[in-house]
Amino acid sequence: QETGPSMTDPFIGGTTGLTMDFIDGAPPAEVYDGGAFPFTAVVKLENIGETDVASGTATIKISGIDPTDFGTTGTSLSKATSEDLLGSKKGAEGNIIEGGILHLTFPSTGDFNYGSQLSGNIQFPFLANLCYKYATTSNTMLCIRENPLGTTESICNVNEAKHTFNSGAPIQVANFKETPRGNDKIAFTFDIIHRGTGKTFGQNTECDNTITNRDKVFVTVNTGIDGLDCTGLTEGTSSSGYIILYEGKRSVTCTQSIAGTSGDFEKV
């Protein structure tokens, strides 16, 4: 007899990590020249996804203006978060606990103030770029059988597509498929897809936009069983490493030895 419910989604989900917005009026829509209108810009950061962003791992840089024209310096246009920005969470009763919110003020010292004289109305672009460290957690129930090639009825099926649960983040895991690979091995494939906004870069590169850093995602696969080997991962181990997304997508294939297991069961 089947006892107990199937796995329920432990995540809120979604394809958003951090969001940012300028606070209304900071910067103002219009200012005077000649040093007569000091002002600041305030960026609101909110963690919509489900990964905690540690203090100092998210940085905002203001661009589009010459800092000297506005009475400040280039270093004053960049600021890292000074406290943790907690992710959203699903509570024990299914309620949603909203993520953290921070406000960052620019310039980091003093005010913006356009000192020169202008002959007419001039529009300046005022752009905030956000670089932050984020992660996706993805859970799938893997079917482990003493004989993966067996045709007798069991608690689970080795040869089928599996449902995947993803935490809220721009990178998502999809199209998980498990297949038998012999009497003592199974295999599974899945896609890693960039479904959110923004761009992806290698870890600890501070979003440096060189070709060697672009479209990189670090992947770790964990079955809790020895004998896992994944192909397509570089700069890591047999079950972790980087992939490069092509047109926002990349497939990973893993082979799992089950020679040391006994019985039929499902494994996260």
RANORGI-V288921 format. One record per residue. N is the residue number from 1. D_CENTER is the distance of its C-alpha to the mean C-alpha in Angstrom with 2 decimals. Layout:
BEGIN
n = [N/N]
d_center = [D_CENTER/D_CENTER]
END
This chain:
BEGIN
n = [1/2/3/4/5/6/7/8/9/10/11/12/13/14/15/16/17/18/19/20/21/22/23/24/25/26/27/28/29/30/31/32/33/34/35/36/37/38/39/40/41/42/43/44/45/46/47/48/49/50/51/52/53/54/55/56/57/58/59/60/61/62/63/64/65/66/67/68/69/70/71/72/73/74/75/76/77/78/79/80/81/82/83/84/85/86/87/88/89/90/91/92/93/94/95/96/97/98/99/100/101/102/103/104/105/106/107/108/109/110/111/112/113/114/115/116/117/118/119/120/121/122/123/124/125/126/127/128/129/130/131/132/133/134/135/136/137/138/139/140/141/142/143/144/145/146/147/148/149/150/151/152/153/154/155/156/157/158/159/160/161/162/163/164/165/166/167/168/169/170/171/172/173/174/175/176/177/178/179/180/181/182/183/184/185/186/187/188/189/190/191/192/193/194/195/196/197/198/199/200/201/202/203/204/205/206/207/208/209/210/211/212/213/214/215/216/217/218/219/220/221/222/223/224/225/226/227/228/229/230/231/232/233/234/235/236/237/238/239/240/241/242/243/244/245/246/247/248/249/250/251/252/253/254/255/256/257/258/259/260/261/262/263/264/265/266/267/268]
d_center = [40.03/36.39/35.57/32.51/29.83/27.07/23.49/22.00/18.43/17.15/14.11/14.14/11.76/10.78/8.39/7.87/5.94/8.80/12.01/15.05/18.71/21.98/24.35/27.39/30.08/28.06/28.52/31.62/32.33/35.46/36.97/40.36/41.07/43.53/41.59/42.50/39.10/36.67/33.26/29.71/26.24/23.95/20.24/18.77/15.19/13.94/11.06/10.95/8.09/8.98/7.64/10.43/10.21/13.38/16.16/16.22/12.61/12.20/14.97/16.60/19.31/22.00/23.55/26.23/29.13/31.42/31.13/34.83/35.85/34.24/35.73/32.76/31.14/28.05/26.82/27.12/24.58/21.64/20.42/17.82/17.10/19.93/18.78/15.98/13.83/13.64/11.29/13.16/15.04/17.49/20.89/23.51/25.35/22.50/22.28/19.08/18.63/17.02/14.53/15.87/17.22/18.34/20.75/21.15/24.54/25.56/27.57/27.00/30.81/33.45/33.13/32.74/36.26/37.47/40.75/42.27/44.40/43.25/45.71/43.73/40.44/37.55/33.96/31.30/27.63/25.46/21.81/18.92/16.09/12.97/11.17/8.70/7.16/3.98/4.16/5.44/9.19/11.61/15.34/18.30/22.00/23.71/27.49/29.63/33.35/36.31/37.24/34.33/36.99/38.99/39.89/41.00/39.14/36.48/33.87/31.17/31.04/29.77/30.05/27.74/24.36/22.25/20.23/16.55/14.69/10.92/9.21/7.96/4.47/4.94/5.40/8.40/11.43/14.82/18.51/19.11/22.79/25.00/28.40/31.30/32.16/35.53/37.25/34.88/31.53/28.83/26.04/22.83/20.62/17.28/15.21/11.63/11.04/9.09/10.11/8.64/10.14/10.00/10.07/8.50/10.62/11.79/11.33/13.78/14.88/14.33/13.17/16.66/17.33/19.67/19.82/19.14/15.68/14.45/12.33/11.67/9.26/10.56/11.56/13.70/16.04/18.26/21.25/23.32/26.14/27.56/28.00/24.54/24.21/21.43/22.12/20.10/18.19/19.34/19.62/19.27/21.31/22.54/19.47/16.65/15.87/14.33/14.42/14.83/13.86/17.07/17.03/13.41/14.31/15.54/17.45/17.87/21.20/22.21/25.72/26.55/30.04/31.50/34.87/34.66/33.76/36.31/36.38/34.14/30.98/27.36/24.61/20.96]
END
